[in-house]
Amino acid sequence: MPQEKLAVGFFSFTADEGCMIEFLEILNKYYFDWAKVLDVRYCKQLKSKNDFSALDVAFVEGCISSHTESDKLKKIRENSKYVVSIGSCAINGQPSNLRNFFDEERKKEIQFMLDKFNHLPVIQAPPEVIKIDDFVPGCPMIEAKFVEVLNKYLDTFGVVKNAHTGL
Ligand code: SF4
């Protein structure tokens, strides 16, 4: 069924939030077009009231480093029709999973921090935790690929075509 707007959410997990900074940069170009077709229900970088109880598409950046993050990602999956990984951290874990490659001595040095914050022994990429439907590669994510994937879902949900043909 065609719909007026695509319900989307943007979620940051363990990383430097560089892909969300890239998203905010991309908004400089597309804000007025996307305001017509996107219902941004969750994006802590843009708004203070957020809700992800029912999303068409969830975009996730970063890695999963704690049980809390793992549980939240699974909840996002339950509440979203599609989930897209944005940026290489959310695809294969790199570069934010560096501690996975520490030697035993360095791992012992940081163990107290992992215990203190209830972190997982090994950092996971989102595809290791849930099913991911699409990927936007790059570090930070590649603008053209993000726009391509977003347009694909606007089409999938039949969101008013004229509103985004100029993208
Ligand atoms: S992929 Fe690169 S830019 Fe994006 S969150 Fe990870 S480190 Fe930052």
Backbone and ligand atoms as CSV (ligand in chain L), in Angstrom:
chain,resi,resn,atom,element,x,y,z
A,1,MET,N,N,0.843,-1.207,0.000
A,1,MET,CA,C,0.000,0.000,0.000
A,1,MET,C,C,0.878,1.257,0.000
A,2,PRO,N,N,0.625,2.192,-0.944
A,2,PRO,CA,C,1.400,3.443,-0.916
A,2,PRO,C,C,1.160,4.185,0.400
A,3,GLN,N,N,2.134,4.897,0.871
A,3,GLN,CA,C,1.979,5.679,2.092
A,3,GLN,C,C,2.663,7.019,1.907
A,4,GLU,N,N,2.267,8.005,2.754
A,4,GLU,CA,C,2.780,9.362,2.569
A,4,GLU,C,C,4.226,9.520,2.976
A,5,LYS,N,N,4.593,8.858,4.087
A,5,LYS,CA,C,5.958,9.016,4.591
A,5,LYS,C,C,6.528,7.675,5.024
A,6,LEU,N,N,7.834,7.589,4.961
A,6,LEU,CA,C,8.554,6.405,5.425
A,6,LEU,C,C,8.950,6.634,6.888
A,7,ALA,N,N,8.533,5.719,7.767
A,7,ALA,CA,C,8.885,5.854,9.191
A,7,ALA,C,C,10.289,5.298,9.407
A,8,VAL,N,N,11.216,6.167,9.780
A,8,VAL,CA,C,12.612,5.744,9.888
A,8,VAL,C,C,13.184,6.073,11.270
A,9,GLY,N,N,14.236,5.343,11.622
A,9,GLY,CA,C,14.980,5.630,12.842
A,9,GLY,C,C,16.463,5.505,12.560
A,10,PHE,N,N,17.251,6.277,13.296
A,10,PHE,CA,C,18.712,6.241,13.165
A,10,PHE,C,C,19.287,5.942,14.545
A,11,PHE,N,N,20.121,4.923,14.620
A,11,PHE,CA,C,20.610,4.444,15.915
A,11,PHE,C,C,22.134,4.358,15.906
A,12,SER,N,N,22.747,4.858,16.983
A,12,SER,CA,C,24.201,4.814,17.117
A,12,SER,C,C,24.594,3.830,18.210
A,13,PHE,N,N,25.461,2.907,17.844
A,13,PHE,CA,C,26.031,2.011,18.847
A,13,PHE,C,C,27.509,2.355,18.994
A,14,THR,N,N,28.327,1.419,19.501
A,14,THR,CA,C,29.721,1.752,19.807
A,14,THR,C,C,30.502,2.133,18.546
A,15,ALA,N,N,30.921,3.395,18.497
A,15,ALA,CA,C,31.689,3.928,17.359
A,15,ALA,C,C,31.903,5.413,17.637
A,16,ASP,N,N,32.434,6.113,16.666
A,16,ASP,CA,C,32.688,7.543,16.867
A,16,ASP,C,C,31.561,8.426,16.322
A,17,GLU,N,N,30.465,7.814,15.886
A,17,GLU,CA,C,29.303,8.511,15.319
A,17,GLU,C,C,29.651,9.261,14.033
A,18,GLY,N,N,30.720,8.862,13.382
A,18,GLY,CA,C,31.117,9.523,12.134
A,18,GLY,C,C,30.096,9.371,11.017
A,19,CYS,N,N,29.395,8.239,11.004
A,19,CYS,CA,C,28.389,8.046,9.945
A,19,CYS,C,C,27.169,8.935,10.194
A,20,MET,N,N,26.821,9.154,11.451
A,20,MET,CA,C,25.716,10.074,11.724
A,20,MET,C,C,26.128,11.516,11.435
A,21,ILE,N,N,27.392,11.835,11.671
A,21,ILE,CA,C,27.872,13.174,11.279
A,21,ILE,C,C,27.755,13.314,9.769
A,22,GLU,N,N,28.097,12.246,9.052
A,22,GLU,CA,C,27.961,12.261,7.593
A,22,GLU,C,C,26.491,12.448,7.188
A,23,PHE,N,N,25.590,11.758,7.903
A,23,PHE,CA,C,24.157,11.914,7.621
A,23,PHE,C,C,23.730,13.373,7.804
A,24,LEU,N,N,24.191,14.001,8.877
A,24,LEU,CA,C,23.830,15.401,9.114
A,24,LEU,C,C,24.399,16.289,8.006
A,25,GLU,N,N,25.577,15.951,7.519
A,25,GLU,CA,C,26.157,16.693,6.383
A,25,GLU,C,C,25.289,16.522,5.144
A,26,ILE,N,N,24.855,15.289,4.904
A,26,ILE,CA,C,24.027,15.004,3.716
A,26,ILE,C,C,22.709,15.782,3.791
A,27,LEU,N,N,22.212,15.967,5.016
A,27,LEU,CA,C,20.959,16.721,5.187
A,27,LEU,C,C,21.066,18.141,4.636
A,28,ASN,N,N,22.276,18.712,4.645
A,28,ASN,CA,C,22.444,20.060,4.082
A,28,ASN,C,C,21.929,20.114,2.655
A,29,LYS,N,N,22.069,18.994,1.957
A,29,LYS,CA,C,21.661,18.938,0.549
A,29,LYS,C,C,20.203,18.516,0.380
A,30,TYR,N,N,19.739,17.567,1.235
A,30,TYR,CA,C,18.452,16.910,0.965
A,30,TYR,C,C,17.348,17.233,1.969
A,31,TYR,N,N,17.637,18.078,2.955
A,31,TYR,CA,C,16.683,18.263,4.057
A,31,TYR,C,C,15.256,18.546,3.567
A,32,PHE,N,N,15.101,19.509,2.664
A,32,PHE,CA,C,13.742,19.922,2.290
A,32,PHE,C,C,13.027,18.843,1.478
A,33,ASP,N,N,13.760,18.079,0.675
A,33,ASP,CA,C,13.153,16.943,-0.044
A,33,ASP,C,C,12.744,15.854,0.935
A,34,TRP,N,N,13.648,15.521,1.854
A,34,TRP,CA,C,13.375,14.407,2.763
A,34,TRP,C,C,12.337,14.772,3.811
A,35,ALA,N,N,12.222,16.053,4.155
A,35,ALA,CA,C,11.192,16.450,5.135
A,35,ALA,C,C,9.801,16.089,4.622
A,36,LYS,N,N,9.649,16.031,3.292
A,36,LYS,CA,C,8.333,15.698,2.713
A,36,LYS,C,C,8.045,14.205,2.767
A,37,VAL,N,N,9.083,13.395,2.808
A,37,VAL,CA,C,8.852,11.951,2.644
A,37,VAL,C,C,9.310,11.088,3.825
A,38,LEU,N,N,10.034,11.697,4.775
A,38,LEU,CA,C,10.511,10.904,5.919
A,38,LEU,C,C,9.825,11.327,7.211
A,39,ASP,N,N,9.388,10.342,7.960
A,39,ASP,CA,C,8.897,10.562,9.312
A,39,ASP,C,C,9.997,10.025,10.241
A,40,VAL,N,N,10.860,10.934,10.708
A,40,VAL,CA,C,12.008,10.512,11.527
A,40,VAL,C,C,11.532,10.333,12.962
A,41,ARG,N,N,11.364,9.085,13.360
A,41,ARG,CA,C,10.806,8.806,14.685
A,41,ARG,C,C,11.872,8.631,15.756
A,42,TYR,N,N,13.088,8.319,15.316
A,42,TYR,CA,C,14.165,8.125,16.298
A,42,TYR,C,C,15.462,8.622,15.701
A,43,CYS,N,N,16.038,9.642,16.327
A,43,CYS,CA,C,17.350,10.139,15.903
A,43,CYS,C,C,17.824,11.094,16.993
A,44,LYS,N,N,18.628,10.581,17.905
A,44,LYS,CA,C,19.021,11.394,19.064
A,44,LYS,C,C,19.850,12.600,18.660
A,45,GLN,N,N,20.474,12.553,17.478
A,45,GLN,CA,C,21.255,13.705,17.016
A,45,GLN,C,C,20.342,14.834,16.535
A,46,LEU,N,N,19.066,14.533,16.255
A,46,LEU,CA,C,18.162,15.543,15.689
A,46,LEU,C,C,17.034,15.956,16.624
A,47,LYS,N,N,16.624,15.065,17.531
A,47,LYS,CA,C,15.440,15.372,18.335
A,47,LYS,C,C,15.551,14.769,19.729
A,48,SER,N,N,14.790,15.344,20.670
A,48,SER,CA,C,14.875,14.864,22.048
A,48,SER,C,C,13.800,13.822,22.356
A,49,LYS,N,N,12.662,13.862,21.645
A,49,LYS,CA,C,11.614,12.864,21.884
A,49,LYS,C,C,11.725,11.798,20.807
A,50,ASN,N,N,12.011,10.584,21.228
A,50,ASN,CA,C,12.263,9.520,20.264
A,50,ASN,C,C,11.436,8.284,20.581
A,51,ASP,N,N,11.040,7.576,19.503
A,51,ASP,CA,C,10.204,6.397,19.682
A,51,ASP,C,C,10.531,5.410,18.563
A,52,PHE,N,N,10.811,4.165,18.913
A,52,PHE,CA,C,11.054,3.211,17.830
A,52,PHE,C,C,10.130,1.998,17.926
A,53,SER,N,N,8.893,2.281,18.324
A,53,SER,CA,C,7.953,1.179,18.483
A,53,SER,C,C,7.451,0.623,17.157
A,54,ALA,N,N,7.519,1.387,16.078
A,54,ALA,CA,C,7.047,0.883,14.769
A,54,ALA,C,C,7.766,1.643,13.663
A,55,LEU,N,N,8.751,0.992,13.080
A,55,LEU,CA,C,9.527,1.649,12.019
A,55,LEU,C,C,9.420,0.859,10.721
A,56,ASP,N,N,9.440,1.591,9.631
A,56,ASP,CA,C,9.586,0.910,8.336
A,56,ASP,C,C,11.049,0.499,8.147
A,57,VAL,N,N,11.953,1.468,8.359
A,57,VAL,CA,C,13.374,1.179,8.158
A,57,VAL,C,C,14.189,1.764,9.328
A,58,ALA,N,N,15.034,0.922,9.905
A,58,ALA,CA,C,15.972,1.378,10.943
A,58,ALA,C,C,17.374,1.382,10.348
A,59,PHE,N,N,18.089,2.487,10.546
A,59,PHE,CA,C,19.478,2.593,10.103
A,59,PHE,C,C,20.355,2.519,11.352
A,60,VAL,N,N,21.333,1.619,11.345
A,60,VAL,CA,C,22.177,1.473,12.536
A,60,VAL,C,C,23.643,1.693,12.182
A,61,GLU,N,N,24.322,2.435,13.054
A,61,GLU,CA,C,25.776,2.605,12.910
A,61,GLU,C,C,26.464,2.043,14.144
A,62,GLY,N,N,27.707,1.615,13.950
A,62,GLY,CA,C,28.517,1.177,15.081
A,62,GLY,C,C,28.432,-0.317,15.360
A,63,CYS,N,N,29.174,-0.714,16.396
A,63,CYS,CA,C,29.284,-2.119,16.794
A,63,CYS,C,C,28.510,-2.368,18.082
A,64,ILE,N,N,28.397,-3.640,18.413
A,64,ILE,CA,C,27.692,-4.030,19.635
A,64,ILE,C,C,28.734,-4.479,20.660
A,65,SER,N,N,28.850,-3.699,21.750
A,65,SER,CA,C,29.906,-3.997,22.711
A,65,SER,C,C,29.394,-4.365,24.098
A,66,SER,N,N,28.089,-4.309,24.299
A,66,SER,CA,C,27.560,-4.636,25.638
A,66,SER,C,C,26.235,-5.385,25.508
A,67,HIS,N,N,25.818,-6.012,26.605
A,67,HIS,CA,C,24.529,-6.712,26.604
A,67,HIS,C,C,23.392,-5.714,26.373
A,68,THR,N,N,23.546,-4.521,26.922
A,68,THR,CA,C,22.506,-3.497,26.745
A,68,THR,C,C,22.336,-3.164,25.268
A,69,GLU,N,N,23.463,-2.988,24.580
A,69,GLU,CA,C,23.380,-2.679,23.143
A,69,GLU,C,C,22.798,-3.856,22.360
A,70,SER,N,N,23.201,-5.044,22.727
A,70,SER,CA,C,22.705,-6.233,22.036
A,70,SER,C,C,21.181,-6.346,22.184
A,71,ASP,N,N,20.699,-6.128,23.401
A,71,ASP,CA,C,19.250,-6.209,23.640
A,71,ASP,C,C,18.512,-5.125,22.859
A,72,LYS,N,N,19.092,-3.918,22.812
A,72,LYS,CA,C,18.425,-2.826,22.089
A,72,LYS,C,C,18.376,-3.136,20.591
A,73,LEU,N,N,19.472,-3.661,20.053
A,73,LEU,CA,C,19.483,-3.987,18.619
A,73,LEU,C,C,18.429,-5.040,18.287
A,74,LYS,N,N,18.289,-6.014,19.156
A,74,LYS,CA,C,17.265,-7.056,18.914
A,74,LYS,C,C,15.859,-6.455,18.964
A,75,LYS,N,N,15.661,-5.499,19.867
A,75,LYS,CA,C,14.353,-4.823,19.960
A,75,LYS,C,C,14.098,-4.002,18.689
A,76,ILE,N,N,15.133,-3.337,18.209
A,76,ILE,CA,C,14.993,-2.568,16.959
A,76,ILE,C,C,14.571,-3.503,15.830
A,77,ARG,N,N,15.198,-4.665,15.775
A,77,ARG,CA,C,14.851,-5.646,14.723
A,77,ARG,C,C,13.388,-6.056,14.834
A,78,GLU,N,N,12.938,-6.323,16.045
A,78,GLU,CA,C,11.535,-6.723,16.258
A,78,GLU,C,C,10.569,-5.646,15.798
A,79,ASN,N,N,10.963,-4.387,15.975
A,79,ASN,CA,C,10.048,-3.266,15.734
A,79,ASN,C,C,10.194,-2.639,14.348
A,80,SER,N,N,11.062,-3.191,13.497
A,80,SER,CA,C,11.331,-2.573,12.196
A,80,SER,C,C,11.103,-3.577,11.072
A,81,LYS,N,N,10.535,-3.072,9.985
A,81,LYS,CA,C,10.327,-3.982,8.839
A,81,LYS,C,C,11.657,-4.284,8.161
A,82,TYR,N,N,12.534,-3.292,8.105
A,82,TYR,CA,C,13.863,-3.486,7.507
A,82,TYR,C,C,14.908,-2.821,8.401
A,83,VAL,N,N,16.098,-3.412,8.404
A,83,VAL,CA,C,17.224,-2.819,9.142
A,83,VAL,C,C,18.414,-2.705,8.196
A,84,VAL,N,N,19.019,-1.521,8.198
A,84,VAL,CA,C,20.141,-1.234,7.292
A,84,VAL,C,C,21.371,-0.875,8.128
A,85,SER,N,N,22.503,-1.507,7.833
A,85,SER,CA,C,23.774,-1.136,8.461
A,85,SER,C,C,24.387,0.019,7.690
A,86,ILE,N,N,24.723,1.100,8.400
A,86,ILE,CA,C,25.407,2.219,7.736
A,86,ILE,C,C,26.842,2.322,8.260
A,87,GLY,N,N,27.784,2.237,7.341
A,87,GLY,CA,C,29.199,2.336,7.703
A,87,GLY,C,C,29.829,0.993,8.013
A,88,SER,N,N,31.141,0.928,7.852
A,88,SER,CA,C,31.832,-0.354,7.971
A,88,SER,C,C,31.756,-0.942,9.374
A,89,CYS,N,N,31.713,-0.102,10.421
A,89,CYS,CA,C,31.581,-0.658,11.776
A,89,CYS,C,C,30.333,-1.528,11.880
A,90,ALA,N,N,29.264,-1.089,11.248
A,90,ALA,CA,C,27.990,-1.803,11.346
A,90,ALA,C,C,27.895,-2.950,10.340
A,91,ILE,N,N,28.929,-3.091,9.515
A,91,ILE,CA,C,28.931,-4.178,8.530
A,91,ILE,C,C,29.868,-5.300,8.976
A,92,ASN,N,N,31.121,-4.935,9.275
A,92,ASN,CA,C,32.081,-5.985,9.663
A,92,ASN,C,C,32.778,-5.672,10.993
A,93,GLY,N,N,32.353,-4.613,11.653
A,93,GLY,CA,C,32.911,-4.290,12.974
A,93,GLY,C,C,34.098,-3.344,12.951
A,94,GLN,N,N,34.727,-3.196,11.807
A,94,GLN,CA,C,35.949,-2.377,11.774
A,94,GLN,C,C,35.662,-0.947,11.350
A,95,PRO,N,N,36.310,0.047,11.956
A,95,PRO,CA,C,37.462,-0.085,12.847
A,95,PRO,C,C,37.136,-0.073,14.342
A,96,SER,N,N,35.863,-0.076,14.743
A,96,SER,CA,C,35.563,0.113,16.174
A,96,SER,C,C,35.725,-1.148,17.021
A,97,ASN,N,N,36.091,-2.256,16.398
A,97,ASN,CA,C,36.245,-3.501,17.171
A,97,ASN,C,C,37.716,-3.805,17.469
A,98,LEU,N,N,38.540,-2.770,17.532
A,98,LEU,CA,C,39.991,-2.966,17.671
A,98,LEU,C,C,40.371,-3.844,18.861
A,99,ARG,N,N,39.616,-3.718,19.953
A,99,ARG,CA,C,40.023,-4.478,21.147
A,99,ARG,C,C,39.929,-5.984,20.928
A,100,ASN,N,N,39.147,-6.410,19.939
A,100,ASN,CA,C,39.094,-7.846,19.632
A,100,ASN,C,C,40.470,-8.380,19.239
A,101,PHE,N,N,41.337,-7.491,18.767
A,101,PHE,CA,C,42.631,-7.931,18.237
A,101,PHE,C,C,43.798,-7.641,19.188
A,102,PHE,N,N,43.459,-7.181,20.406
A,102,PHE,CA,C,44.514,-6.961,21.404
A,102,PHE,C,C,45.167,-8.292,21.773
A,103,ASP,N,N,46.444,-8.221,22.178
A,103,ASP,CA,C,47.075,-9.456,22.677
A,103,ASP,C,C,46.582,-9.708,24.112
A,104,GLU,N,N,46.900,-10.876,24.645
A,104,GLU,CA,C,46.368,-11.286,25.949
A,104,GLU,C,C,46.736,-10.297,27.056
A,105,GLU,N,N,47.958,-9.786,26.986
A,105,GLU,CA,C,48.412,-8.849,28.021
A,105,GLU,C,C,47.560,-7.583,28.011
A,106,ARG,N,N,47.316,-7.020,26.823
A,106,ARG,CA,C,46.510,-5.797,26.702
A,106,ARG,C,C,45.054,-6.081,27.096
A,107,LYS,N,N,44.554,-7.257,26.749
A,107,LYS,CA,C,43.179,-7.613,27.139
A,107,LYS,C,C,43.036,-7.640,28.661
A,108,LYS,N,N,44.070,-8.157,29.352
A,108,LYS,CA,C,44.021,-8.190,30.821
A,108,LYS,C,C,43.989,-6.768,31.381
A,109,GLU,N,N,44.722,-5.864,30.738
A,109,GLU,CA,C,44.777,-4.472,31.209
A,109,GLU,C,C,43.405,-3.795,31.165
A,110,ILE,N,N,42.608,-4.133,30.189
A,110,ILE,CA,C,41.320,-3.435,30.037
A,110,ILE,C,C,40.146,-4.200,30.641
A,111,GLN,N,N,40.427,-5.397,31.193
A,111,GLN,CA,C,39.325,-6.240,31.670
A,111,GLN,C,C,38.469,-5.529,32.721
A,112,PHE,N,N,39.090,-4.725,33.607
A,112,PHE,CA,C,38.305,-4.056,34.655
A,112,PHE,C,C,37.277,-3.097,34.048
A,113,MET,N,N,37.631,-2.505,32.905
A,113,MET,CA,C,36.678,-1.600,32.243
A,113,MET,C,C,35.511,-2.395,31.653
A,114,LEU,N,N,35.815,-3.532,31.068
A,114,LEU,CA,C,34.754,-4.365,30.492
A,114,LEU,C,C,33.795,-4.829,31.593
A,115,ASP,N,N,34.372,-5.197,32.738
A,115,ASP,CA,C,33.531,-5.644,33.860
A,115,ASP,C,C,32.671,-4.495,34.381
A,116,LYS,N,N,33.305,-3.328,34.529
A,116,LYS,CA,C,32.609,-2.171,35.096
A,116,LYS,C,C,31.388,-1.792,34.271
A,117,PHE,N,N,31.515,-1.851,32.945
A,117,PHE,CA,C,30.420,-1.408,32.074
A,117,PHE,C,C,29.637,-2.575,31.458
A,118,ASN,N,N,29.844,-3.752,32.040
A,118,ASN,CA,C,29.093,-4.927,31.585
A,118,ASN,C,C,29.253,-5.152,30.082
A,119,HIS,N,N,30.476,-4.994,29.598
A,119,HIS,CA,C,30.737,-5.166,28.177
A,119,HIS,C,C,30.912,-6.636,27.807
A,120,LEU,N,N,30.627,-6.930,26.568
A,120,LEU,CA,C,30.818,-8.289,26.061
A,120,LEU,C,C,32.312,-8.587,25.932
A,121,PRO,N,N,32.695,-9.845,26.046
A,121,PRO,CA,C,34.122,-10.171,25.913
A,121,PRO,C,C,34.652,-9.854,24.515
A,122,VAL,N,N,33.784,-9.948,23.519
A,122,VAL,CA,C,34.193,-9.669,22.138
A,122,VAL,C,C,33.169,-8.723,21.515
A,123,ILE,N,N,33.650,-7.714,20.814
A,123,ILE,CA,C,32.742,-6.789,20.127
A,123,ILE,C,C,32.167,-7.471,18.885
A,124,GLN,N,N,30.876,-7.287,18.683
A,124,GLN,CA,C,30.220,-7.917,17.534
A,124,GLN,C,C,29.747,-6.863,16.545
A,125,ALA,N,N,29.750,-7.215,15.270
A,125,ALA,CA,C,29.127,-6.361,14.260
A,125,ALA,C,C,27.629,-6.676,14.247
A,126,PRO,N,N,26.774,-5.698,13.962
A,126,PRO,CA,C,25.330,-5.956,13.970
A,126,PRO,C,C,24.885,-7.212,13.203
A,127,PRO,N,N,25.488,-7.528,12.018
A,127,PRO,CA,C,25.028,-8.742,11.321
A,127,PRO,C,C,25.317,-10.031,12.088
A,128,GLU,N,N,26.180,-9.956,13.111
A,128,GLU,CA,C,26.423,-11.147,13.940
A,128,GLU,C,C,25.342,-11.305,15.002
A,129,VAL,N,N,24.520,-10.267,15.169
A,129,VAL,CA,C,23.508,-10.278,16.235
A,129,VAL,C,C,22.095,-10.436,15.664
A,130,ILE,N,N,21.829,-9.750,14.551
A,130,ILE,CA,C,20.481,-9.793,13.949
A,130,ILE,C,C,20.611,-9.897,12.426
A,131,LYS,N,N,19.481,-10.146,11.782
A,131,LYS,CA,C,19.451,-10.137,10.316
A,131,LYS,C,C,19.483,-8.679,9.841
A,132,ILE,N,N,20.366,-8.389,8.895
A,132,ILE,CA,C,20.454,-7.048,8.305
A,132,ILE,C,C,20.013,-7.152,6.848
A,133,ASP,N,N,19.188,-6.207,6.428
A,133,ASP,CA,C,18.617,-6.290,5.083
A,133,ASP,C,C,19.450,-5.585,4.022
A,134,ASP,N,N,20.160,-4.530,4.406
A,134,ASP,CA,C,20.939,-3.765,3.420
A,134,ASP,C,C,22.170,-3.174,4.073
A,135,PHE,N,N,23.111,-2.783,3.238
A,135,PHE,CA,C,24.392,-2.288,3.753
A,135,PHE,C,C,24.799,-1.030,2.992
A,136,VAL,N,N,25.247,-0.035,3.740
A,136,VAL,CA,C,25.817,1.168,3.127
A,136,VAL,C,C,27.291,1.200,3.523
A,137,PRO,N,N,28.202,0.817,2.628
A,137,PRO,CA,C,29.615,0.716,3.008
A,137,PRO,C,C,30.271,2.082,3.149
A,138,GLY,N,N,31.517,2.041,3.628
A,138,GLY,CA,C,32.320,3.258,3.739
A,138,GLY,C,C,32.605,3.615,5.176
A,139,CYS,N,N,33.644,4.397,5.369
A,139,CYS,CA,C,34.024,4.891,6.707
A,139,CYS,C,C,34.527,6.318,6.531
A,140,PRO,N,N,33.620,7.315,6.621
A,140,PRO,CA,C,32.196,7.158,6.917
A,140,PRO,C,C,31.426,6.625,5.706
A,141,MET,N,N,30.141,6.345,5.927
A,141,MET,CA,C,29.317,5.777,4.848
A,141,MET,C,C,29.354,6.669,3.603
A,142,ILE,N,N,29.196,5.999,2.451
A,142,ILE,CA,C,29.263,6.718,1.170
A,142,ILE,C,C,27.904,7.360,0.871
A,143,GLU,N,N,27.923,8.671,0.674
A,143,GLU,CA,C,26.678,9.423,0.474
A,143,GLU,C,C,25.818,8.839,-0.651
A,144,ALA,N,N,26.418,8.599,-1.815
A,144,ALA,CA,C,25.633,8.134,-2.972
A,144,ALA,C,C,24.952,6.801,-2.674
A,145,LYS,N,N,25.642,5.946,-1.935
A,145,LYS,CA,C,25.074,4.635,-1.617
A,145,LYS,C,C,23.931,4.786,-0.613
A,146,PHE,N,N,24.091,5.689,0.356
A,146,PHE,CA,C,23.023,5.917,1.320
A,146,PHE,C,C,21.762,6.418,0.605
A,147,VAL,N,N,21.940,7.384,-0.306
A,147,VAL,CA,C,20.791,7.936,-1.039
A,147,VAL,C,C,20.139,6.836,-1.882
A,148,GLU,N,N,20.959,5.999,-2.491
A,148,GLU,CA,C,20.432,4.893,-3.311
A,148,GLU,C,C,19.584,3.935,-2.459
A,149,VAL,N,N,20.104,3.569,-1.288
A,149,VAL,CA,C,19.365,2.635,-0.420
A,149,VAL,C,C,18.081,3.285,0.099
A,150,LEU,N,N,18.174,4.556,0.493
A,150,LEU,CA,C,16.979,5.251,0.983
A,150,LEU,C,C,15.912,5.318,-0.118
A,151,ASN,N,N,16.329,5.661,-1.329
A,151,ASN,CA,C,15.376,5.715,-2.444
A,151,ASN,C,C,14.735,4.359,-2.709
A,152,LYS,N,N,15.518,3.309,-2.552
A,152,LYS,CA,C,14.988,1.958,-2.745
A,152,LYS,C,C,13.818,1.715,-1.785
A,153,TYR,N,N,13.984,2.121,-0.512
A,153,TYR,CA,C,12.903,1.879,0.449
A,153,TYR,C,C,11.736,2.845,0.259
A,154,LEU,N,N,12.000,4.052,-0.231
A,154,LEU,CA,C,10.879,4.944,-0.570
A,154,LEU,C,C,10.034,4.284,-1.652
A,155,ASP,N,N,10.692,3.660,-2.603
A,155,ASP,CA,C,9.977,2.943,-3.663
A,155,ASP,C,C,9.263,1.714,-3.109
A,156,THR,N,N,9.956,0.957,-2.283
A,156,THR,CA,C,9.372,-0.268,-1.718
A,156,THR,C,C,8.057,0.012,-1.006
A,157,PHE,N,N,8.008,1.143,-0.286
A,157,PHE,CA,C,6.807,1.470,0.484
A,157,PHE,C,C,5.855,2.370,-0.300
A,158,GLY,N,N,6.187,2.650,-1.574
A,158,GLY,CA,C,5.290,3.441,-2.413
A,158,GLY,C,C,5.124,4.865,-1.937
A,159,VAL,N,N,6.157,5.400,-1.271
A,159,VAL,CA,C,6.072,6.783,-0.795
A,159,VAL,C,C,6.111,7.700,-2.014
A,160,VAL,N,N,5.215,8.694,-1.980
A,160,VAL,CA,C,4.958,9.604,-3.109
A,160,VAL,C,C,6.214,9.826,-3.964
A,161,LYS,N,N,6.193,9.307,-5.162
A,161,LYS,CA,C,7.393,9.323,-5.991
A,161,LYS,C,C,7.850,10.746,-6.308
A,162,ASN,N,N,6.890,11.631,-6.584
A,162,ASN,CA,C,7.283,12.977,-6.993
A,162,ASN,C,C,8.066,13.709,-5.922
A,163,ALA,N,N,7.857,13.278,-4.692
A,163,ALA,CA,C,8.533,13.969,-3.594
A,163,ALA,C,C,10.027,13.700,-3.572
A,164,HIS,N,N,10.478,12.637,-4.238
A,164,HIS,CA,C,11.916,12.374,-4.160
A,164,HIS,C,C,12.574,12.170,-5.511
A,165,THR,N,N,11.860,12.450,-6.592
A,165,THR,CA,C,12.488,12.236,-7.903
A,165,THR,C,C,13.650,13.182,-8.138
A,166,GLY,N,N,13.691,14.288,-7.377
A,166,GLY,CA,C,14.779,15.237,-7.594
A,166,GLY,C,C,16.029,14.876,-6.810
A,167,LEU,N,N,16.040,13.767,-6.070
A,167,LEU,CA,C,17.189,13.463,-5.220
A,167,LEU,C,C,18.385,12.992,-6.030
L,1,SF4,S1,S,32.227,3.384,9.907
L,1,SF4,FE1,FE,33.853,4.882,10.327
L,1,SF4,S2,S,32.802,6.865,10.352
L,1,SF4,FE2,FE,31.212,5.271,10.575
L,1,SF4,S3,S,30.914,5.070,12.775
L,1,SF4,FE3,FE,32.464,3.531,12.135
L,1,SF4,S4,S,34.453,4.580,12.465
L,1,SF4,FE4,FE,32.886,6.143,12.457
